[in-house]
Amino acid sequence: MITFHDLYQKYAKDVYRFAYWLCGSAMEAEDLTAETFTRAWTSRKEIRTATVKAYLFAIARNLYLEQLRKDKRLVQLEPDITDPLPQPEKSVEHRLDLQMAQELIQSLPEVDRTVFLLRVQHDLPYAEIARVTDLSLSAVKVKVHRVRLQLAEMELNKEK
């Protein structure tokens, strides 16, 4: 009975050379050689070739052809493609901006906060907001405008 160690010692160099000449890369040839012996050792099928060496070459060739088929589907990326996701520092900056805006909105009197959120977040018409809050139409418009001015001022101060 031949052991895996004996099989590897006897045929590894030949399989490696064959794989190297197939793919032209030392690293790929090493991978093909390792995978060839793994497949040969774990295979439950009976060897159909006249020699073990031919069987190992057949496995190596089939692995190489399988890799070629996979590589065909790969597409080379262009170097000028940028990541659509914001950079980490931009994410942190946006999170801080959101936190500052939330703090500003939370510091507003309840009626101002309600009017602003109903207009901006829920897109209710001014007349509807006036009915909901029991304020005049002009008071609602003024409150929304003042909150927007405060947010704009906060943005200007941040840029300085």
DOVEX-228848 format. One record per residue (C-alpha): residue number from 1; residue in one letter; y, x, z. Coordinates in steps of 0.05 Angstrom, whole numbers. Layout:
<patis>
<nr=NUM; rest=a; v=Y; u=X; w=Z>;
...
</patis>
This chain:
<patis>
<nr=1; rest=m; v=0; u=0; w=0>;
<nr=2; rest=i; v=67; u=28; w=-21>;
<nr=3; rest=t; v=123; u=24; w=31>;
<nr=4; rest=f; v=196; u=9; w=16>;
<nr=5; rest=h; v=215; u=79; w=36>;
<nr=6; rest=d; v=166; u=109; w=-14>;
<nr=7; rest=l; v=189; u=62; w=-68>;
<nr=8; rest=y; v=261; u=80; w=-56>;
<nr=9; rest=q; v=249; u=155; w=-52>;
<nr=10; rest=k; v=210; u=154; w=-117>;
<nr=11; rest=y; v=255; u=111; w=-161>;
<nr=12; rest=a; v=325; u=108; w=-131>;
<nr=13; rest=k; v=353; u=166; w=-171>;
<nr=14; rest=d; v=326; u=137; w=-236>;
<nr=15; rest=v; v=353; u=68; w=-222>;
<nr=16; rest=y; v=421; u=97; w=-202>;
<nr=17; rest=r; v=425; u=138; w=-267>;
<nr=18; rest=f; v=407; u=76; w=-308>;
<nr=19; rest=a; v=458; u=33; w=-271>;
<nr=20; rest=y; v=511; u=87; w=-279>;
<nr=21; rest=w; v=501; u=91; w=-354>;
<nr=22; rest=l; v=504; u=15; w=-358>;
<nr=23; rest=c; v=568; u=5; w=-320>;
<nr=24; rest=g; v=603; u=72; w=-322>;
<nr=25; rest=s; v=624; u=70; w=-249>;
<nr=26; rest=a; v=593; u=108; w=-191>;
<nr=27; rest=m; v=611; u=54; w=-140>;
<nr=28; rest=e; v=583; u=-2; w=-183>;
<nr=29; rest=a; v=521; u=39; w=-197>;
<nr=30; rest=e; v=510; u=48; w=-122>;
<nr=31; rest=d; v=518; u=-27; w=-111>;
<nr=32; rest=l; v=470; u=-43; w=-168>;
<nr=33; rest=t; v=419; u=6; w=-142>;
<nr=34; rest=a; v=422; u=-22; w=-71>;
<nr=35; rest=e; v=418; u=-94; w=-96>;
<nr=36; rest=t; v=360; u=-76; w=-143>;
<nr=37; rest=f; v=318; u=-49; w=-86>;
<nr=38; rest=t; v=336; u=-107; w=-41>;
<nr=39; rest=r; v=316; u=-157; w=-94>;
<nr=40; rest=a; v=252; u=-120; w=-110>;
<nr=41; rest=w; v=231; u=-116; w=-38>;
<nr=42; rest=t; v=248; u=-188; w=-20>;
<nr=43; rest=s; v=219; u=-218; w=-84>;
<nr=44; rest=r; v=158; u=-261; w=-76>;
<nr=45; rest=k; v=142; u=-258; w=-150>;
<nr=46; rest=e; v=88; u=-215; w=-180>;
<nr=47; rest=i; v=111; u=-155; w=-221>;
<nr=48; rest=r; v=104; u=-174; w=-295>;
<nr=49; rest=t; v=119; u=-106; w=-325>;
<nr=50; rest=a; v=70; u=-50; w=-335>;
<nr=51; rest=t; v=104; u=-5; w=-285>;
<nr=52; rest=v; v=145; u=-11; w=-222>;
<nr=53; rest=k; v=198; u=32; w=-253>;
<nr=54; rest=a; v=206; u=-16; w=-312>;
<nr=55; rest=y; v=209; u=-74; w=-263>;
<nr=56; rest=l; v=265; u=-40; w=-224>;
<nr=57; rest=f; v=303; u=-26; w=-289>;
<nr=58; rest=a; v=296; u=-99; w=-309>;
<nr=59; rest=i; v=325; u=-122; w=-242>;
<nr=60; rest=a; v=383; u=-72; w=-248>;
<nr=61; rest=r; v=398; u=-95; w=-319>;
<nr=62; rest=n; v=396; u=-169; w=-299>;
<nr=63; rest=l; v=443; u=-155; w=-241>;
<nr=64; rest=y; v=490; u=-118; w=-287>;
<nr=65; rest=l; v=490; u=-175; w=-338>;
<nr=66; rest=e; v=502; u=-225; w=-282>;
<nr=67; rest=q; v=562; u=-184; w=-259>;
<nr=68; rest=l; v=589; u=-181; w=-330>;
<nr=69; rest=r; v=586; u=-257; w=-335>;
<nr=70; rest=k; v=624; u=-263; w=-270>;
<nr=71; rest=d; v=675; u=-212; w=-291>;
<nr=72; rest=k; v=689; u=-249; w=-356>;
<nr=73; rest=r; v=718; u=-306; w=-316>;
<nr=74; rest=l; v=766; u=-261; w=-279>;
<nr=75; rest=v; v=838; u=-259; w=-304>;
<nr=76; rest=q; v=884; u=-200; w=-294>;
<nr=77; rest=l; v=945; u=-220; w=-253>;
<nr=78; rest=e; v=1013; u=-200; w=-278>;
<nr=79; rest=p; v=1049; u=-153; w=-231>;
<nr=80; rest=d; v=1114; u=-194; w=-230>;
<nr=81; rest=i; v=1082; u=-257; w=-201>;
<nr=82; rest=t; v=1113; u=-271; w=-134>;
<nr=83; rest=d; v=1083; u=-307; w=-75>;
<nr=84; rest=p; v=1108; u=-379; w=-75>;
<nr=85; rest=l; v=1105; u=-382; w=1>;
<nr=86; rest=p; v=1166; u=-358; w=38>;
<nr=87; rest=q; v=1163; u=-290; w=70>;
<nr=88; rest=p; v=1148; u=-290; w=145>;
<nr=89; rest=e; v=1219; u=-273; w=164>;
<nr=90; rest=k; v=1245; u=-332; w=122>;
<nr=91; rest=s; v=1195; u=-378; w=156>;
<nr=92; rest=v; v=1220; u=-355; w=224>;
<nr=93; rest=e; v=1292; u=-362; w=202>;
<nr=94; rest=h; v=1280; u=-434; w=177>;
<nr=95; rest=r; v=1243; u=-451; w=242>;
<nr=96; rest=l; v=1303; u=-425; w=282>;
<nr=97; rest=d; v=1351; u=-464; w=239>;
<nr=98; rest=l; v=1310; u=-527; w=250>;
<nr=99; rest=q; v=1308; u=-514; w=324>;
<nr=100; rest=m; v=1383; u=-505; w=327>;
<nr=101; rest=a; v=1394; u=-570; w=288>;
<nr=102; rest=q; v=1347; u=-607; w=334>;
<nr=103; rest=e; v=1383; u=-580; w=395>;
<nr=104; rest=l; v=1450; u=-601; w=366>;
<nr=105; rest=i; v=1424; u=-671; w=349>;
<nr=106; rest=q; v=1393; u=-678; w=418>;
<nr=107; rest=s; v=1459; u=-659; w=451>;
<nr=108; rest=l; v=1496; u=-716; w=416>;
<nr=109; rest=p; v=1509; u=-781; w=452>;
<nr=110; rest=e; v=1453; u=-830; w=440>;
<nr=111; rest=v; v=1493; u=-876; w=395>;
<nr=112; rest=d; v=1515; u=-819; w=350>;
<nr=113; rest=r; v=1444; u=-792; w=346>;
<nr=114; rest=t; v=1417; u=-861; w=329>;
<nr=115; rest=v; v=1468; u=-874; w=275>;
<nr=116; rest=f; v=1457; u=-806; w=244>;
<nr=117; rest=l; v=1381; u=-810; w=244>;
<nr=118; rest=l; v=1381; u=-881; w=216>;
<nr=119; rest=r; v=1425; u=-858; w=159>;
<nr=120; rest=v; v=1395; u=-790; w=143>;
<nr=121; rest=q; v=1323; u=-796; w=163>;
<nr=122; rest=h; v=1310; u=-869; w=147>;
<nr=123; rest=d; v=1362; u=-877; w=92>;
<nr=124; rest=l; v=1388; u=-943; w=118>;
<nr=125; rest=p; v=1453; u=-969; w=87>;
<nr=126; rest=y; v=1515; u=-964; w=131>;
<nr=127; rest=a; v=1521; u=-1040; w=136>;
<nr=128; rest=e; v=1449; u=-1045; w=162>;
<nr=129; rest=i; v=1462; u=-989; w=213>;
<nr=130; rest=a; v=1524; u=-1026; w=236>;
<nr=131; rest=r; v=1483; u=-1089; w=248>;
<nr=132; rest=v; v=1428; u=-1051; w=285>;
<nr=133; rest=t; v=1475; u=-1013; w=331>;
<nr=134; rest=d; v=1526; u=-1069; w=338>;
<nr=135; rest=l; v=1582; u=-1023; w=314>;
<nr=136; rest=s; v=1634; u=-1034; w=260>;
<nr=137; rest=l; v=1620; u=-1008; w=190>;
<nr=138; rest=s; v=1677; u=-958; w=194>;
<nr=139; rest=a; v=1653; u=-932; w=263>;
<nr=140; rest=v; v=1584; u=-919; w=234>;
<nr=141; rest=k; v=1613; u=-881; w=175>;
<nr=142; rest=v; v=1657; u=-839; w=221>;
<nr=143; rest=k; v=1600; u=-822; w=268>;
<nr=144; rest=v; v=1554; u=-800; w=211>;
<nr=145; rest=h; v=1610; u=-759; w=180>;
<nr=146; rest=r; v=1626; u=-724; w=246>;
<nr=147; rest=v; v=1553; u=-705; w=258>;
<nr=148; rest=r; v=1549; u=-677; w=188>;
<nr=149; rest=l; v=1612; u=-636; w=202>;
<nr=150; rest=q; v=1581; u=-608; w=266>;
<nr=151; rest=l; v=1518; u=-588; w=229>;
<nr=152; rest=a; v=1559; u=-555; w=173>;
<nr=153; rest=e; v=1600; u=-518; w=226>;
<nr=154; rest=m; v=1536; u=-494; w=259>;
<nr=155; rest=e; v=1512; u=-468; w=192>;
<nr=156; rest=l; v=1578; u=-431; w=180>;
<nr=157; rest=n; v=1575; u=-400; w=250>;
<nr=158; rest=k; v=1504; u=-377; w=237>;
<nr=159; rest=e; v=1524; u=-341; w=173>;
<nr=160; rest=k; v=1579; u=-301; w=209>;
</patis>
